[in-house]
Amino acid sequence: MPVVTITTRPHSKRAQLLAAVADAVAEAIGLGPGDVIAMSLDASASIGSGGATPRGDWLIISIHGSNRGADATAAARTAAARAAADWGRENRIDIEGVWSEWILPQATL
């Protein structure tokens, strides 16, 4: 079961973002309802180098899951980023960028 974490500033429509990204990842890799879990991590502040203020939000999407192959994980990352960008447009949230990654489990000791 993939677990998605999305780091972004707090938003009143955060539940919509989580649902959209979870659904997009599930569809991209052929999973059904409840097979992908999404949660948010609040970024309380952001600042650029030299003290610059970022123009918009940066969303970081990390998908933690087993090895499903390069094509499937690339499709999931792309679908997650697209869903987040669409959510931003629908809610008039200026998103400067979306980063997505698929993280494989590490060996346990």
PyMOL commands that set and color helices and strands:
alter all, ss='L'
color gray80, all
select helices_A, chain A and resi 14-28+49-51+70-90
alter helices_A, ss='H'
color red, helices_A
select strands_A, chain A and resi 3-8+37-42+57-64+95-103
alter strands_A, ss='S'
color yellow, strands_A
deselect
rebuild
show_as cartoon
